[in-house]
Amino acid sequence: MPRQAAAPVAPFFLSRWSGRAFSGEPLPDGALASLLEAARWAPSSGNNQPWRFVYALSGTAAFKAFHDLLAPGNKPWCKKAGALLVVASRTTRDDGSPAGTHAFDTGAAWMSLALQAHLFGLVAHGMGGFDYEKAAQVIGLPSDHAIHCMVAVGRPGRREDLPEPYRGREEPNDRRAVGAFAFEGRFAG
């Protein structure tokens, strides 16, 4: 069943979802550059632009190292992604003061990347199931940065090519109603 919005929104918000089926083909030429360019234009507090994306393309030693970071439940379906990314942010501003919105701003950049991937007909799936400490070592994370997630990006594959436990989950899911997370005047939930 197609997703249904409770209020008018652009159709791409309903059609974008985080699939797990990848084709195993490389990303189209220039696709990753365009996804990162979309992230570049995300809004940020004071134009701080704290987001950092460290990527590894399929077929490279870096891809294997990134794949090894994943939790067991993510490894089977991520092996066919065209790229894996570690998403982090700088926690300080240029003057050394704390960047209180670094995670919020980086979330906006990730969403920009995810929407651009969707508009290109690609799959972009963010995940928290990985070894954060090991990821920091693998990517050489500076001390004033924080890791938020990993992302698998690639050309869409077929549901039936996924390992059995993932096939049933390979469809868009619903969302909580707006009333569950938006409150007038005072937090209610």
N, C-alpha and C positions, 0 to 999 in steps of 0.2 A: 504494500500500500504506500502510495507517495506521502511524503511528509506534508503536514498541513500547518500553516501559520495561523495564529490567533489574531494577528493584525497584519496589515500589508507590509511586506518586505520584498526586496529584490529576489527573484527566483534562485539566483546562485547561492543564497544563504541556505535554502532548503535542499538543493541538489548536491552541495558539498558534504562529503562525509569521509571518515578515515578508514578506508579499505585496507585490507591486508594482502590482497592478491596482486602480486607483481609478475610481470611477464619474464623477467630475467634479461631483457634487452637493455643496452645502455640508454642513458638519457639522450633525447634529441640534442643535436648540436646547439649550443647557446642556451639551452633550457635552464641550467643551473645559474648561469649569469643573470638571466631574467628573473628567476625566483629571488635571488639575492638583491637584485635591483629593486624589486617590489618591497622587500624588507627595508631597504635603505630609506624609503620614503614614508615609513611609519611615523606617526606623531611621537614626540618625546618631550618630557618636561625640560624646559630651558634649552631645547634643541641639543640635549646631552648625547643622544644616540648611543646608549650604553650597550646595545646588543652586540654579541659576537657569535658568529657561526663558523665552526671548524668542520670541514667536510672531507669525506673520503669517497672516491668514485669506485664503483664495482670493478673488480679485476685488479685492484691495487693492493699492496701490502697494508696500506693504511685502512682500507676497507676491512680486511681480515682482522686487524687490530681493533677497529671499532665494533665489528660483529662480535668479537670475543667479549666485549663489555656488556653485552645484552643479557638479560635474565633468560633462563631456559625457555620460558613461555613466548619470548619474542624472537628467539634465534631461528626457528623453523621457517617462519614467513618472511623474515627480513633478509634471508640469504639471497633472494631474487630482486632486491631493490637495486635501483640504479645508482643510488648514493645514500650514505648515512651521514647525518650531521649531529654534532654536539652543539647545543644552544646554551650560551652563557651570557653573562652581563658583567660589566664593570660596576662595582659597588660604590665607587667614588667619582667625584667630578674632577675636572682638570686641576682645580685648586686644592684637591685632596679632601674636600669636605664630603660627607656622606651623600650619596645619590639615593634618596629615599624612594624614588619611583623606578629604580633600575629594573626590577622584576616586572612591574606593570608595563613599562615601555617596551621591554623585550617581548612580552606577551603580544603586544600590538604588532611588533615586527614579525613574530612567528605567524600571526594570523594573516598578515599581508602576504607572506610567503605561501601559506596554505591556500589562500584564495587565488593567487596567481597560478599555482600548480593546478588547481581545479579548472581555472579558465583555459589552461593549456591541455586539459584532458589527462593530466597526470594524477597519481595518487600521492598524497602527503599525509603521513601518519605520525603524530607526535606520541611519545611514550616516556613514562617514568621508570619503567622496569629495566634498570641497568646498574652497574657498579659505579656510583658517582665518584668515589675516591680514586678508583683505578682510572676512570675517564680523565680526571684532573691531571693525573700523571702522564697518561698517553698523549694528551694534547698540550702539555706544558702550561697549564692554567696559571696565570699570575696570581699572587696572593690577594690582590684587591679585586678579584672576580669571583662569581658564583655560577655554578652550573644549574640549569633548570630542567632540561629534558634532552632527549635525542629524537631525531626525526628520520624516518625512512621515506625516501622519495623515489618514484619510478613510474614506468609505464604500467598501466593497469593489466592485470592478468585475469585468468579465469578462476572462478570460485572452485570448480572441480579439481583444479591443480593444487589447491591448498591441502595440507595434511588434514585428515578427518576432523580433529577437534575444532578447527577454525572455520570450516565450511558453513556451519549453521549461523555463525556470527557475521558472515560476510554480506551484510545489508545495512542500509541506513537505519539508525535507531532514532527514537523520539527524544524529546527533552522535557524537563520539568516545566510546569506552567510558570508564567511570569510572576504570578502571585507568590510562588515559593521562594523567590529571590529578590523581589523588588518591593519596597515598603515605603509608604508615604509618611514622612515626619519622624518615624521611630522604628528601629529594628524590631522585627516581630517573629524571627524564626530561627 
